[in-house]
């Protein structure tokens, strides 16, 4: 398993807007091309406005395709993507 971890910054007053935007996209049931089979976690710090988007992929190749798809997406008017890093996930205890 592989993970793409994107860091974001936002005004703390806009955190709920960011959460609602992502939740709406996820609940729409439409999977963007390149993200088929991926799993996603959104972590936020409401006090600082900082957050992490962790996307999990079954293979390194799938992660590279997903990275292209995610880079093409607009992070939103109130958010700024500050970094993107890639990791191998050698141990997983959650399903």
Residue frames as a rotation matrix with the C-alpha (Angstrom) as fourth column:
UNK 1
0.589 0.808 0.000 0.00
0.808 -0.589 0.000 0.00
0.000 0.000 -1.000 0.00
UNK 2
-0.600 -0.745 0.293 1.13
0.759 -0.646 -0.088 3.57
0.254 0.170 0.952 -0.71
UNK 3
0.354 0.701 -0.619 0.06
0.844 -0.525 -0.111 6.96
-0.403 -0.483 -0.777 0.63
UNK 4
-0.349 -0.314 0.883 -0.01
0.588 -0.807 -0.055 10.45
0.730 0.499 0.466 -0.82
UNK 5
0.107 0.306 -0.946 -0.04
0.949 -0.315 0.006 13.04
-0.296 -0.898 -0.325 1.97
UNK 6
-0.215 -0.079 0.973 -0.97
0.574 -0.817 0.060 16.59
0.790 0.572 0.221 1.01
UNK 7
-0.461 0.015 -0.888 -0.71
0.807 -0.409 -0.426 19.43
-0.369 -0.912 0.176 3.51
UNK 8
0.001 0.572 0.821 -3.13
0.677 -0.604 0.420 22.36
0.736 0.555 -0.388 3.33
UNK 9
-0.806 -0.123 -0.579 -3.52
0.526 -0.595 -0.608 25.70
-0.270 -0.795 0.544 5.04
UNK 10
-0.120 0.836 0.535 -6.69
0.609 -0.364 0.705 27.71
0.784 0.410 -0.466 5.42
UNK 11
-0.551 0.122 0.826 -8.05
-0.588 -0.759 -0.280 30.48
0.592 -0.640 0.489 7.58
UNK 12
-0.986 0.160 -0.051 -9.39
0.150 0.700 -0.698 28.68
-0.076 -0.696 -0.714 10.68
UNK 13
-0.403 0.889 -0.217 -12.73
-0.473 -0.405 -0.782 30.39
-0.783 -0.212 0.584 10.06
UNK 14
0.074 0.400 -0.914 -12.99
-0.997 0.054 -0.058 28.52
0.026 0.915 0.403 6.73
UNK 15
-0.846 -0.475 0.240 -12.26
-0.496 0.868 -0.029 24.99
-0.195 -0.144 -0.970 8.00
UNK 16
-0.245 0.830 0.502 -15.94
0.024 0.522 -0.852 23.97
-0.969 -0.197 -0.148 8.00
UNK 17
0.534 0.394 -0.748 -16.29
-0.687 -0.314 -0.655 25.19
-0.493 0.864 0.103 4.40
UNK 18
-0.338 -0.755 -0.562 -13.34
-0.926 0.374 0.054 23.00
0.170 0.539 -0.825 3.38
UNK 19
-0.830 0.084 0.551 -14.77
-0.183 0.892 -0.413 19.99
-0.526 -0.444 -0.726 5.22
UNK 20
0.153 0.987 0.058 -18.18
-0.138 0.079 -0.987 20.49
-0.979 0.143 0.149 3.63
UNK 21
0.306 -0.110 -0.946 -16.64
-0.935 -0.222 -0.277 20.79
-0.179 0.969 -0.171 0.14
UNK 22
-0.722 -0.640 -0.263 -14.72
-0.669 0.742 0.032 17.51
0.175 0.199 -0.964 0.52
UNK 23
-0.657 0.543 0.523 -17.66
-0.058 0.655 -0.753 15.75
-0.752 -0.525 -0.399 2.17
UNK 24
0.346 0.825 -0.447 -19.95
-0.518 -0.229 -0.824 16.83
-0.783 0.516 0.348 -0.68
UNK 25
-0.012 -0.444 -0.896 -17.53
-0.985 0.162 -0.067 15.47
0.174 0.882 -0.439 -3.28
UNK 26
-0.920 -0.371 0.125 -17.18
-0.391 0.889 -0.240 12.16
-0.022 -0.270 -0.963 -1.43
UNK 27
-0.471 0.815 0.337 -20.92
0.006 0.385 -0.923 11.77
-0.882 -0.433 -0.186 -0.84
UNK 28
0.029 0.472 -0.881 -21.72
-0.907 -0.359 -0.222 12.48
-0.421 0.806 0.417 -4.51
UNK 29
0.506 0.149 0.850 -20.66
-0.058 0.989 -0.139 8.89
-0.861 0.021 0.509 -5.20
UNK 30
0.976 -0.216 -0.035 -18.67
-0.042 -0.025 -0.999 9.95
0.215 0.976 -0.034 -8.26
UNK 31
0.483 -0.875 0.009 -15.08
0.407 0.234 0.883 8.74
-0.775 -0.423 0.469 -8.24
UNK 32
0.626 -0.307 -0.717 -12.77
-0.659 -0.699 -0.276 10.98
-0.417 0.646 -0.640 -10.28
UNK 33
0.894 -0.375 -0.246 -10.65
0.062 0.647 -0.760 9.24
0.445 0.664 0.601 -12.92
UNK 34
-0.052 -0.997 0.057 -7.36
-0.203 -0.045 -0.978 8.13
0.978 -0.062 -0.200 -11.41
UNK 35
-0.547 -0.120 0.829 -8.79
-0.814 -0.154 -0.559 7.63
0.195 -0.981 -0.013 -7.94
UNK 36
0.457 0.722 -0.520 -10.61
-0.581 0.685 0.440 4.34
0.673 0.101 0.732 -8.46
UNK 37
0.525 -0.161 -0.836 -10.12
0.449 0.887 0.111 2.10
0.723 -0.434 0.537 -5.42
UNK 38
-0.570 -0.765 0.300 -8.34
0.162 -0.463 -0.871 4.80
0.805 -0.449 0.388 -3.39
UNK 39
0.375 0.603 -0.704 -9.24
0.874 0.024 0.486 5.49
0.310 -0.797 -0.518 0.23
UNK 40
-0.201 -0.398 0.895 -9.07
0.204 -0.911 -0.359 8.96
0.958 0.111 0.264 1.76
UNK 41
0.164 0.188 -0.968 -8.65
0.985 -0.077 0.152 10.53
-0.046 -0.979 -0.198 5.18
UNK 42
0.137 -0.110 0.984 -9.00
0.205 -0.969 -0.137 14.23
0.969 0.220 -0.110 5.92
UNK 43
0.056 -0.205 -0.977 -7.33
0.998 0.051 0.047 15.52
0.040 -0.977 0.208 9.08
UNK 44
0.206 0.060 0.977 -7.84
0.276 -0.961 0.001 19.11
0.939 0.269 -0.214 10.28
UNK 45
-0.535 -0.299 -0.790 -6.66
0.844 -0.238 -0.482 21.32
-0.044 -0.924 0.380 13.10
UNK 46
0.404 0.843 0.355 -9.49
0.839 -0.496 0.224 23.77
0.365 0.207 -0.908 13.64
UNK 47
0.632 -0.192 -0.751 -7.31
0.455 -0.692 0.560 26.12
-0.627 -0.696 -0.350 15.70
UNK 48
-0.303 -0.882 -0.361 -4.58
0.075 -0.399 0.914 26.62
-0.950 0.250 0.187 13.08
UNK 49
0.547 0.561 -0.622 -6.51
-0.613 -0.237 -0.753 25.95
-0.570 0.793 0.214 9.87
UNK 50
-0.461 -0.772 -0.437 -3.92
-0.884 0.358 0.300 23.35
-0.075 0.525 -0.848 8.86
UNK 51
0.575 0.678 0.458 -4.91
-0.594 0.731 -0.336 19.99
-0.563 -0.079 0.823 7.46
UNK 52
-0.696 -0.717 0.039 -3.71
-0.525 0.545 0.654 16.83
-0.490 0.434 -0.756 5.80
UNK 53
0.556 0.756 -0.345 -5.32
-0.812 0.406 -0.419 14.88
-0.176 0.513 0.840 3.02
UNK 54
-0.531 -0.705 0.471 -4.10
-0.590 0.706 0.392 11.28
-0.608 -0.070 -0.791 3.14
UNK 55
0.527 0.654 -0.542 -5.00
-0.847 0.351 -0.399 9.17
-0.071 0.669 0.739 0.12
UNK 56
-0.187 -0.542 0.820 -4.22
-0.474 0.781 0.408 5.44
-0.861 -0.312 -0.402 0.18
UNK 57
0.373 0.197 -0.907 -3.54
-0.923 0.175 -0.342 3.40
0.091 0.965 0.247 -2.95
UNK 58
0.923 0.070 0.379 -3.05
-0.136 0.979 0.151 -0.32
-0.360 -0.191 0.913 -3.56
UNK 59
0.432 -0.799 0.419 0.13
0.887 0.459 -0.040 0.15
-0.161 0.389 0.907 -5.64
UNK 60
-0.317 -0.650 -0.691 2.81
0.398 -0.752 0.525 2.70
-0.861 -0.108 0.497 -6.41
UNK 61
-0.881 0.040 0.472 1.53
0.459 -0.178 0.871 2.95
0.119 0.983 0.138 -9.99
UNK 62
0.123 0.991 0.044 -2.01
0.875 -0.129 0.467 3.69
0.468 -0.019 -0.883 -8.74
UNK 63
0.299 -0.078 -0.951 -0.56
0.709 -0.649 0.276 6.35
-0.639 -0.757 -0.139 -6.43
UNK 64
-0.762 -0.628 -0.158 1.20
0.331 -0.588 0.738 8.06
-0.557 0.510 0.655 -9.35
UNK 65
-0.583 0.643 0.497 -2.03
0.588 -0.088 0.804 8.08
0.561 0.761 -0.326 -11.37
UNK 66
0.396 0.765 -0.507 -3.92
0.902 -0.221 0.371 9.39
0.172 -0.605 -0.778 -8.36
UNK 67
-0.188 -0.557 -0.809 -1.33
0.620 -0.706 0.342 12.10
-0.761 -0.438 0.478 -7.80
UNK 68
-0.938 -0.122 0.325 -1.88
0.342 -0.476 0.810 13.37
0.057 0.871 0.488 -11.35
UNK 69
-0.125 0.979 0.163 -5.64
0.679 -0.035 0.733 13.43
0.723 0.202 -0.660 -10.79
UNK 70
0.438 0.292 -0.850 -5.37
0.882 -0.325 0.342 15.17
-0.177 -0.899 -0.400 -7.41
UNK 71
-0.549 -0.711 -0.440 -2.89
0.556 -0.704 0.442 17.76
-0.623 -0.002 0.782 -8.71
UNK 72
-0.797 0.302 0.524 -5.41
0.409 -0.368 0.835 18.69
0.445 0.880 0.170 -11.40
UNK 73
0.221 0.934 -0.279 -8.07
0.862 -0.053 0.504 19.42
0.456 -0.352 -0.818 -8.76
UNK 74
-0.117 -0.139 0.983 -8.55
-0.150 -0.976 -0.156 22.92
0.982 -0.165 0.093 -7.36
UNK 75
-0.723 -0.199 -0.662 -7.93
0.556 0.401 -0.728 22.91
0.411 -0.894 -0.179 -3.58
UNK 76
0.337 0.899 -0.279 -10.65
0.933 -0.280 0.227 25.53
0.126 -0.337 -0.933 -3.18
UNK 77
0.393 -0.112 0.913 -10.67
0.249 -0.943 -0.223 29.29
0.885 0.315 -0.343 -2.99
UNK 78
0.746 -0.003 0.666 -10.01
-0.567 -0.528 0.632 29.35
0.350 -0.849 -0.396 0.75
UNK 79
0.810 -0.471 0.349 -7.28
0.093 0.691 0.717 26.71
-0.579 -0.549 0.603 0.89
UNK 80
0.477 -0.750 -0.457 -3.65
-0.859 -0.289 -0.422 26.50
0.184 0.594 -0.783 -0.14
UNK 81
0.952 -0.260 -0.163 -1.82
0.266 0.964 0.018 23.22
0.152 -0.061 0.987 -0.78
UNK 82
0.697 -0.707 0.118 1.58
-0.692 -0.622 0.367 23.62
-0.186 -0.337 -0.923 0.91
UNK 83
-0.478 -0.878 -0.029 3.23
-0.848 0.453 0.276 20.26
-0.230 0.157 -0.961 0.23
UNK 84
0.776 0.579 -0.250 2.72
-0.620 0.773 -0.135 16.78
0.115 0.260 0.959 -1.16
UNK 85
-0.386 -0.887 0.252 4.74
-0.909 0.413 0.060 13.75
-0.158 -0.206 -0.966 -0.02
UNK 86
0.446 0.453 -0.772 4.64
-0.639 0.765 0.080 10.06
0.627 0.457 0.631 -0.88
UNK 87
-0.285 -0.476 0.832 5.05
-0.924 0.368 -0.106 7.11
-0.256 -0.799 -0.545 1.45
UNK 88
-0.428 0.182 -0.885 5.02
-0.173 0.945 0.278 3.34
0.887 0.272 -0.373 1.40
UNK 89
0.195 0.551 0.812 2.64
-0.967 -0.031 0.254 1.90
0.165 -0.834 0.526 4.00
UNK 90
-0.562 -0.535 -0.630 4.39
-0.485 0.831 -0.273 -1.28
0.670 0.152 -0.727 5.21
UNK 91
-0.867 0.324 -0.377 2.01
0.497 0.606 -0.621 -1.91
0.027 -0.727 -0.687 8.14
UNK 92
-0.555 0.774 0.304 -1.72
-0.532 -0.611 0.586 -1.30
0.639 0.163 0.751 8.26
UNK 93
-0.967 0.227 -0.119 -4.07
0.238 0.628 -0.741 -2.14
-0.094 -0.745 -0.661 11.13
UNK 94
-0.261 0.920 -0.294 -7.24
-0.317 -0.369 -0.874 -0.42
-0.912 -0.135 0.388 9.91
UNK 95
-0.611 0.084 0.787 -9.33
0.659 0.606 0.446 -1.76
-0.440 0.791 -0.425 7.07
